[in-house]
């Protein structure tokens, strides 16, 4: 049999918390749930860093940001390290990449600089202004995507910088900026096929049809821009939710007392005081948030359907017989959490850190498996390499998930470190997090420590870091964090 094919599906900025520990109305993910049922779902997965560019680079090279130095979305650190894309290319694989890159600039501004054919754009990018999208519209006789804006909270700072000048509540909008990260919600009034997620799925499906004829071994990655904001589902997907049924999230009313100061950072209008601090209690009524979340959930379901197009095509072509498929996201979303944030920032709350993750490999990975051990998307590139019989020739900080997925009896990590250097645009601050059993410790430079018992307090409302009865637990977690730092040569934040 030829070498296995690899497909990596990556959603962007996906709210997971309703699935993880909350009993409220959940975003519908029929394709993801079927996909997970047919393989293994990792139910305790975290992002290595809660920011696009650093964690996307981590998912290429298996290293924490403190090693590869791509700390922020605007970092320009050249690629000198190995990436799994480069190694698979050297091993004879044809790499195909479709979608958002946003993994740093330097000498790799798009996936094409990392040995890939396909479609990606510089930095964050905007697929709607690309030549590829225009050709797609012409081929299928589709109009340019238009969106009717229900609500937006774009900051005065972004408007002053000239971003999204045509964005107005109640009006139809076409995204013509160099990037498409509007902090807005609305309805895509054109057919769903005009949305970036279906555009990318179409590109991927057409390539799958080509490679199925050649029998070549291939590696494909599809990086959707969604469900990152702007949240623009079509009416079809929005109508799957009744806003009035969306219950208030468990820490929406968090007053943030006793927490690190980073939790108060917020740059969006309506919910910010103008000095990049969130207004508590939140001035936007829950009824508006219910509408916002209905759009968010609809967007998640729409991206799920677009990814499902690719999965269906894989089966239709018989490519599932020899293809490992990984599906996850880069990081979570803080939407409507901890006082009512609209976007994430530098804090490391569960809403931002926890992510969905599943792997499918027909006839190799048994179906109906779940694994609740601690895993991270830093493990993904090592897993991809392992699946094709390769290893990195450099220091890596993750582990292959393949032995777990294949049912092998192996010793697995007891604890897990995650890190941040801050959001970048608003603040730059080093933070480290360690999870062990039900406990989670978060340390930021010159701010309050945070310790939570996630079994008793999944919404992280009671900080235990300064309670005498948790002194020994905190010290144990600090020691575990130090071991991670020693093992990964983390000099950026000395604990």
Buried (B, 14 or more C-beta within 10 A) or exposed (E): EEBBBBBBBBBBBBBBBBBBBBEEBBBBBEBBBEBBBBBBBBBBBBBBBBBBBBBBBBBBBBBBBBBBBBBBBEBEBEBEBBBBBBBBBEBEBBBBBBBBBBBBBBEBBBBBBBBBEBBBBEBBBBBBBBEBBEEBBEEEEBEBBBBBBBBBBBBEBBEEEEBBEEBEEEEBBBBEBEBBBBBBBBBBBBBBBBBBBBBBBBBBBEBBEEBBEEEBBBBBBBBBBBBBBBBBBBEBBBEBBEBEEBBEBBBBBBEBEBBBBBBBBBBBBBBBEEEBBBBBEBEBEBEBBBBBBBBBBBBBBBBBBBBBBBBEBBEEBEBBEBBBBBBBBBBBBBBBBBBBBBBBBBBBBBBBBBBBBBBBBBEBBEEEBEBEBBBBBBBBBBBBBBBBEBEBEEEBBBBBBBBBBBEEEEEEBEBBBBBBBBBBBBBEBBBBBBBBEEBBBBBBEEBBBBBBBBEEBBBBBEBBBEEEEBEEBBEBBBEBBBEBBEEBEBEBBEE
